[in-house]
Amino acid sequence: MAKLDPAQFVREVRQEVGRVTWPSRKETLVTTGLVLAMSALAAVFFLVVDQLIQLAMRLVFGIG
C-alpha cells in the first residue's frame, strides 16, 4: 500500500497546474458566446417542436 503524503500531493498538484495551457481571455469569451448562442438556439428549437406537438395533440384529441 502506498504511503499518503499530503505535502507531496500538494507539490505534485502545483507542478501539474503549472503544465496546464490556460485559454486566453479572447478564447474564453468566444467559447462562452458560442455556448450561450447554441443554448438559445436549442431552446428555440425545442419551443417550436413542443408547440407543434401540442397543436397536433389538440387536433387529434379535439381539446381546446
C-alpha positions in Angstrom: 0.0 0.0 0.0 1.4 3.4 -1.0 2.0 5.9 1.8 -0.1 9.0 1.8 2.0 12.2 2.0 -0.2 15.3 1.8 2.8 17.6 1.3 4.0 15.6 -1.7 0.5 15.5 -3.1 0.2 19.3 -2.9 3.7 19.7 -4.6 2.5 17.3 -7.5 -0.7 19.2 -7.9 1.1 22.6 -8.2 3.5 21.0 -10.7 0.6 19.7 -12.8 -1.2 23.1 -12.7 2.0 24.7 -14.0 1.8 22.5 -17.1 -1.7 23.4 -17.9 -2.2 25.5 -21.0 -4.8 28.1 -20.0 -7.1 29.7 -22.7 -6.7 33.3 -23.4 -9.4 35.8 -22.4 -10.4 36.1 -26.0 -10.7 32.3 -26.4 -12.8 32.2 -23.2 -15.1 34.9 -24.4 -15.6 33.4 -27.8 -16.3 29.9 -26.4 -18.7 31.3 -23.8 -20.5 33.3 -26.5 -20.8 30.1 -28.7 -22.2 28.1 -25.7 -24.8 30.8 -25.0 -25.8 31.1 -28.6 -26.1 27.3 -29.1 -28.1 27.1 -25.8 -30.5 29.8 -27.1 -30.8 28.1 -30.4 -31.6 24.7 -28.8 -34.2 26.4 -26.5 -36.0 28.0 -29.5 -35.9 24.7 -31.4 -37.4 22.8 -28.6 -40.0 25.5 -28.0 -41.1 25.2 -31.7 -41.2 21.4 -31.6 -43.1 21.5 -28.3 -45.7 23.9 -29.8 -46.1 21.7 -32.9 -46.6 18.6 -30.8 -49.1 20.5 -28.7 -51.0 21.6 -31.8 -51.0 18.1 -33.2 -52.4 16.6 -29.9 -55.1 19.2 -29.8 -56.1 18.3 -33.4 -56.0 14.6 -32.7 -57.9 14.7 -29.4 -60.1 17.7 -30.1 -59.1 19.5 -26.9 -59.3 23.3 -26.9 
